[in-house]
Amino acid sequence: MKLLNRIALAVIVLTVLALFLRGLTIKIEPGQTGVLTKEWTGGLEERDFGPGYRWDVGPLHTWHVFDTTVQTMHMNRSKERARVSPAGTQVFEPLLVKSSDGATVTVDLSIKYQIEPGRAWRVYQENGPGDSYKEKVRNEAINVLRISLGRLATEQFYDPEIRRETAGKMEESLGRSLANMHVRLVVILIRDVQFEEAFEQRIKEKTLAQQDVELQTAQTTAADFRGRTRKIEAETEAKVVVIQQEKEKTITQMRAENHKKVEQLRSETARAVAQVRSDADLFTSIKEAEGVKLMREAEARGQALRREAVSGEGAKVLVALEMARGLNLGAMTVSTQALDPLDLEGLLRRFGLR
């Protein structure tokens, strides 16, 4: 029982302590930046405090919280004027500008900006707490925009290219001015431009007249281009005909030259063939003559050898051979004791050949 009482007492003490400590802190939400002033010890802290819990000890600390997200300022013809929405959007009267030619121009636009990171304490130091700095931002924006837009003539407000160029210059100029206030310019958006009814009517009439002139000029230019086109087409057709004729002429010349070259090659080939045949016939005749000459030389050599053989000892042998061929002795009995048939030398001596 005593243990339960102690636990309950501890829970109560911790709860009271947590509530007490919670009362000594401040919570800075995401997208916010805190600025601290130490009342009795050091004055303004020259730094920003990001999201989280911070000590807030009664009379010792004074906190001011700034919304450091992107802020939007509208200047338009909306029925809800000069109100600030929870998202930090301000709505004001539209911007009235005198053009360089004296016309009153009503401009609807939006400006987006935010406090530079780490400079919220400087914004508080120079402008005080809350949204008081936003009034300076608005006044500075009106001055810069009226000067920049006042340099334009009434007709130039209709030109989107000139409007974009002017918006770029306004952003550069206003960005430098707001930087001195520790505020960063995000963008300037020109949404709509409206003129006085009389000026707008004159502009419409002038614009229509310019469009008529441009239309007539365009029609004249189109007619001129149609004439040029027809001329170019005629010249092109003539060139095509000339090119076709030159092409056919070139083809005919090339065919004639090719035929001439073919005939020339044929003639040269025929001459070459005839020359080869003539050379072949001459070579054949020469070789045949040489063959005949060699045959006759061989025959003469044979005759000479025959005469040489007849004129010597061989003649006797030849005569004996011929006589032996013509001799018909019939049946003869020869004694092998008186004549040895195998003794050829003896037989030759008997016949007087040795």
Secondary structure per residue as TSV (DSSP state, phi and psi in degrees):
chain	resnum	aa	ss	phi	psi
A	1	M	-	360.0	-43.8
A	2	K	H	-63.7	-36.0
A	3	L	H	-63.6	-41.2
A	4	L	H	-65.9	-38.0
A	5	N	H	-64.8	-40.2
A	6	R	H	-64.1	-41.7
A	7	I	H	-64.5	-43.6
A	8	A	H	-62.7	-40.7
A	9	L	H	-64.4	-40.1
A	10	A	H	-63.9	-41.2
A	11	V	H	-62.9	-42.6
A	12	I	H	-64.4	-43.0
A	13	V	H	-62.7	-44.0
A	14	L	H	-64.9	-38.6
A	15	T	H	-64.4	-45.9
A	16	V	H	-63.1	-41.2
A	17	L	H	-63.3	-41.0
A	18	A	H	-65.1	-41.3
A	19	L	H	-65.5	-39.1
A	20	F	H	-64.2	-45.9
A	21	L	H	-65.7	-35.7
A	22	R	H	-63.9	-34.3
A	23	G	H	-70.7	-14.7
A	24	L	T	-99.5	10.9
A	25	T	E	-128.1	162.3
A	26	I	E	-128.8	140.9
A	27	K	E	-103.8	124.0
A	28	I	E	-101.0	118.6
A	29	E	-	-76.2	160.4
A	30	P	T	-59.3	138.5
A	31	G	T	88.9	0.7
A	32	Q	E	-117.4	159.3
A	33	T	E	-135.2	133.2
A	34	G	E	-98.9	145.7
A	35	V	E	-122.1	126.3
A	36	L	E	-108.8	136.5
A	37	T	E	-120.1	119.4
A	38	K	E	-89.0	105.4
A	39	E	T	-64.0	-40.6
A	40	W	T	-108.4	-10.9
A	41	T	T	-114.6	-33.2
A	42	G	T	-156.0	-5.2
A	43	G	E	77.4	-147.2
A	44	L	E	-70.8	127.7
A	45	E	-	-78.7	122.2
A	46	E	S	-85.7	59.0
A	47	R	S	-162.9	160.9
A	48	D	-	-96.0	150.7
A	49	F	B	-116.8	120.7
A	50	G	-	-79.5	-172.7
A	51	P	S	-59.5	147.1
A	52	G	E	137.5	-174.8
A	53	Y	E	-93.4	134.1
A	54	R	E	-128.2	151.7
A	55	W	E	-68.4	135.4
A	56	D	-	-137.2	83.2
A	57	V	-	-92.5	90.7
A	58	G	G	37.7	-123.5
A	59	P	G	-74.1	-6.9
A	60	L	G	-80.1	-29.6
A	61	H	E	-122.8	137.4
A	62	T	E	-126.8	120.7
A	63	W	E	-108.0	142.2
A	64	H	E	-130.7	128.2
A	65	V	E	-108.0	133.6
A	66	F	E	-117.4	142.2
A	67	D	E	-81.1	111.7
A	68	T	-	-101.9	13.1
A	69	T	S	-77.7	175.9
A	70	V	-	-69.7	126.4
A	71	Q	E	-98.5	151.4
A	72	T	E	-125.5	131.3
A	73	M	E	-120.0	115.4
A	74	H	E	-98.3	136.3
A	75	M	E	-122.2	99.2
A	76	N	S	-149.8	-176.5
A	77	R	-	-92.5	24.8
A	78	S	-	-66.4	151.7
A	79	K	S	-71.8	-27.4
A	80	E	S	-88.8	109.8
A	81	R	-	-109.2	147.5
A	82	A	S	52.2	39.8
A	83	R	-	-115.5	148.5
A	84	V	B	-113.3	121.2
A	85	S	-	-81.3	164.7
A	86	P	T	-58.8	-25.4
A	87	A	T	-82.3	3.6
A	88	G	S	84.9	27.6
A	89	T	E	-101.0	127.2
A	90	Q	E	-106.4	142.8
A	91	V	E	-124.8	126.3
A	92	F	E	-128.9	176.9
A	93	E	-	-61.8	153.4
A	94	P	-	-65.5	159.7
A	95	L	E	-83.7	125.6
A	96	L	E	-101.1	127.6
A	97	V	E	-130.7	139.8
A	98	K	E	-93.1	120.4
A	99	S	-	-72.0	169.7
A	100	S	T	-64.9	-20.6
A	101	D	T	-102.9	16.8
A	102	G	S	92.0	2.6
A	103	A	-	-84.3	146.5
A	104	T	E	-89.3	122.6
A	105	V	E	-115.9	129.4
A	106	T	E	-100.0	121.9
A	107	V	E	-116.1	125.3
A	108	D	E	-95.5	126.2
A	109	L	E	-150.2	167.2
A	110	S	E	-132.3	142.3
A	111	I	E	-125.0	129.9
A	112	K	E	-114.8	134.5
A	113	Y	E	-154.9	169.7
A	114	Q	E	-159.5	158.9
A	115	I	E	-68.1	136.1
A	116	E	-	-64.3	139.8
A	117	P	T	-57.5	134.5
A	118	G	T	79.0	5.0
A	119	R	-	-119.3	14.0
A	120	A	H	-64.7	-35.7
A	121	W	H	-65.2	-31.7
A	122	R	H	-71.9	-36.9
A	123	V	H	-61.1	-43.7
A	124	Y	H	-64.7	-41.4
A	125	Q	H	-62.6	-36.9
A	126	E	H	-94.9	-22.8
A	127	N	H	-124.3	-12.0
A	128	G	-	91.1	-176.2
A	129	P	S	-79.5	169.5
A	130	G	T	72.0	-148.2
A	131	D	T	-96.5	21.2
A	132	S	H	-62.4	-28.9
A	133	Y	H	-68.1	-23.0
A	134	K	H	-68.1	-29.1
A	135	E	H	-66.9	-37.1
A	136	K	H	-66.9	-38.2
A	137	V	H	-61.8	-43.1
A	138	R	H	-64.8	-46.2
A	139	N	H	-62.3	-41.6
A	140	E	H	-67.1	-38.1
A	141	A	H	-64.8	-42.9
A	142	I	H	-61.4	-43.5
A	143	N	H	-61.9	-48.4
A	144	V	H	-65.7	-43.1
A	145	L	H	-68.0	-40.4
A	146	R	H	-64.9	-39.1
A	147	I	H	-66.4	-45.4
A	148	S	H	-68.5	-46.4
A	149	L	H	-72.9	-26.7
A	150	G	T	-67.8	-14.0
A	151	R	T	-79.8	-11.9
A	152	L	S	-88.8	144.5
A	153	A	-	-77.9	164.6
A	154	T	T	-59.6	-42.8
A	155	E	G	-66.2	-28.1
A	156	Q	G	-70.0	-20.6
A	157	F	G	-66.6	-22.7
A	158	Y	G	-81.7	-17.0
A	159	D	-	-83.5	112.2
A	160	P	H	-64.5	-31.8
A	161	E	H	-67.3	-43.8
A	162	I	H	-66.0	-38.9
A	163	R	H	-63.2	-41.2
A	164	R	H	-65.9	-41.7
A	165	E	H	-63.3	-42.9
A	166	T	H	-65.2	-40.4
A	167	A	H	-60.9	-39.1
A	168	G	H	-62.5	-43.7
A	169	K	H	-65.6	-39.3
A	170	M	H	-63.2	-39.8
A	171	E	H	-62.6	-41.4
A	172	E	H	-63.5	-46.1
A	173	S	H	-67.7	-47.9
A	174	L	H	-67.5	-33.5
A	175	G	H	-61.5	-41.6
A	176	R	H	-65.2	-40.3
A	177	S	H	-66.3	-44.2
A	178	L	H	-70.0	-28.6
A	179	A	H	-61.9	-33.3
A	180	N	T	-68.3	-18.2
A	181	M	T	-99.5	8.4
A	182	H	T	66.2	34.2
A	183	V	E	-124.7	137.4
A	184	R	E	-101.5	126.1
A	185	L	E	-80.2	131.3
A	186	V	E	-93.3	-54.5
A	187	V	E	-165.7	155.6
A	188	I	E	-117.4	125.7
A	189	L	E	-117.4	114.7
A	190	I	E	-88.0	114.2
A	191	R	E	-94.4	-39.0
A	192	D	E	-156.4	152.6
A	193	V	E	-132.1	130.4
A	194	Q	E	-131.4	138.2
A	195	F	E	-110.3	167.6
A	196	E	-	-60.5	147.8
A	197	E	H	-58.0	-41.7
A	198	A	H	-65.0	-45.8
A	199	F	H	-64.7	-39.6
A	200	E	H	-64.4	-38.1
A	201	Q	H	-64.8	-42.8
A	202	R	H	-65.0	-38.7
A	203	I	H	-64.7	-41.2
A	204	K	H	-62.4	-45.0
A	205	E	H	-62.5	-43.6
A	206	K	H	-64.3	-39.9
A	207	T	H	-65.1	-42.0
A	208	L	H	-63.1	-42.3
A	209	A	H	-62.1	-42.8
A	210	Q	H	-63.2	-38.7
A	211	Q	H	-66.6	-37.0
A	212	D	H	-63.1	-44.4
A	213	V	H	-62.0	-44.1
A	214	E	H	-64.0	-37.1
A	215	L	H	-64.7	-45.6
A	216	Q	H	-62.5	-43.0
A	217	T	H	-60.8	-42.8
A	218	A	H	-64.0	-40.7
A	219	Q	H	-64.0	-43.1
A	220	T	H	-61.6	-43.9
A	221	T	H	-63.4	-40.6
A	222	A	H	-63.5	-42.2
A	223	A	H	-63.0	-42.6
A	224	D	H	-60.7	-42.8
A	225	F	H	-67.8	-34.7
A	226	R	H	-63.4	-42.4
A	227	G	H	-61.9	-43.8
A	228	R	H	-63.3	-37.5
A	229	T	H	-64.7	-44.3
A	230	R	H	-62.3	-42.5
A	231	K	H	-61.6	-43.5
A	232	I	H	-64.6	-39.5
A	233	E	H	-62.7	-43.7
A	234	A	H	-63.0	-46.1
A	235	E	H	-61.8	-38.2
A	236	T	H	-66.4	-42.4
A	237	E	H	-62.8	-42.4
A	238	A	H	-62.1	-42.3
A	239	K	H	-63.9	-37.2
A	240	V	H	-63.1	-42.5
A	241	V	H	-62.6	-46.6
A	242	V	H	-60.7	-43.8
A	243	I	H	-63.5	-39.6
A	244	Q	H	-63.5	-43.4
A	245	Q	H	-63.8	-45.7
A	246	E	H	-62.4	-35.3
A	247	K	H	-63.9	-48.1
A	248	E	H	-62.8	-41.6
A	249	K	H	-61.1	-44.2
A	250	T	H	-63.5	-40.7
A	251	I	H	-63.4	-41.8
A	252	T	H	-62.8	-45.8
A	253	Q	H	-61.6	-42.3
A	254	M	H	-65.3	-38.9
A	255	R	H	-63.6	-43.3
A	256	A	H	-62.6	-44.2
A	257	E	H	-64.0	-41.0
A	258	N	H	-64.2	-41.7
A	259	H	H	-62.2	-41.9
A	260	K	H	-62.9	-43.3
A	261	K	H	-65.5	-38.7
A	262	V	H	-63.3	-46.1
A	263	E	H	-62.6	-40.0
A	264	Q	H	-63.1	-41.8
A	265	L	H	-65.3	-39.8
A	266	R	H	-61.5	-45.3
A	267	S	H	-61.7	-44.4
A	268	E	H	-65.0	-36.6
A	269	T	H	-66.3	-41.8
A	270	A	H	-62.7	-42.9
A	271	R	H	-63.4	-40.0
A	272	A	H	-65.1	-41.7
A	273	V	H	-63.8	-43.8
A	274	A	H	-62.2	-40.7
A	275	Q	H	-64.7	-41.1
A	276	V	H	-64.9	-41.7
A	277	R	H	-64.3	-43.1
A	278	S	H	-60.6	-44.1
A	279	D	H	-63.6	-38.4
A	280	A	H	-66.2	-42.2
A	281	D	H	-63.8	-42.1
A	282	L	H	-62.4	-43.2
A	283	F	H	-62.4	-41.4
A	284	T	H	-63.6	-44.6
A	285	S	H	-61.0	-42.8
A	286	I	H	-62.3	-44.4
A	287	K	H	-67.7	-36.9
A	288	E	H	-65.1	-42.1
A	289	A	H	-62.4	-41.6
A	290	E	H	-64.3	-37.4
A	291	G	H	-65.3	-43.3
A	292	V	H	-62.0	-41.3
A	293	K	H	-62.8	-43.4
A	294	L	H	-65.8	-37.0
A	295	M	H	-65.5	-43.0
A	296	R	H	-67.9	-38.8
A	297	E	H	-62.8	-38.0
A	298	A	H	-67.3	-40.9
A	299	E	H	-63.9	-42.8
A	300	A	H	-63.3	-41.5
A	301	R	H	-62.6	-37.3
A	302	G	H	-67.0	-42.1
A	303	Q	H	-61.7	-42.4
A	304	A	H	-63.9	-41.9
A	305	L	H	-66.1	-36.8
A	306	R	H	-64.4	-44.7
A	307	R	H	-63.2	-39.0
A	308	E	H	-64.4	-39.2
A	309	A	H	-68.1	-35.0
A	310	V	H	-73.5	-32.2
A	311	S	H	-78.5	-9.1
A	312	G	S	-114.1	-154.2
A	313	E	H	-61.4	-29.3
A	314	G	H	-63.6	-28.8
A	315	A	H	-63.0	-41.7
A	316	K	H	-62.2	-44.8
A	317	V	H	-61.1	-41.6
A	318	L	H	-64.7	-41.5
A	319	V	H	-64.6	-41.5
A	320	A	H	-65.2	-38.0
A	321	L	H	-65.1	-42.8
A	322	E	H	-65.6	-40.6
A	323	M	H	-64.5	-39.9
A	324	A	H	-64.4	-35.6
A	325	R	H	-68.1	-34.1
A	326	G	H	-89.2	-7.5
A	327	L	-	-82.3	128.5
A	328	N	-	-122.1	96.6
A	329	L	-	-91.6	-10.1
A	330	G	-	71.9	-146.2
A	331	A	S	-85.3	122.0
A	332	M	-	-135.8	141.8
A	333	T	-	-108.1	121.0
A	334	V	-	-117.7	133.8
A	335	S	-	-84.1	127.0
A	336	T	T	-75.0	-9.0
A	337	Q	T	-79.7	-35.0
A	338	A	T	-86.8	-25.1
A	339	L	-	-141.2	124.1
A	340	D	-	-94.1	114.6
A	341	P	T	-70.1	-17.4
A	342	L	T	-89.4	-6.4
A	343	D	-	-92.7	89.4
A	344	L	H	-68.6	-34.9
A	345	E	H	-66.1	-40.7
A	346	G	H	-65.5	-41.3
A	347	L	H	-62.5	-41.3
A	348	L	H	-64.7	-35.7
A	349	R	H	-71.2	-36.9
A	350	R	H	-63.8	-35.2
A	351	F	T	-89.8	7.7
A	352	G	T	78.1	20.7
A	353	L	-	-97.8	-2.3
A	354	R	-	-131.1	360.0
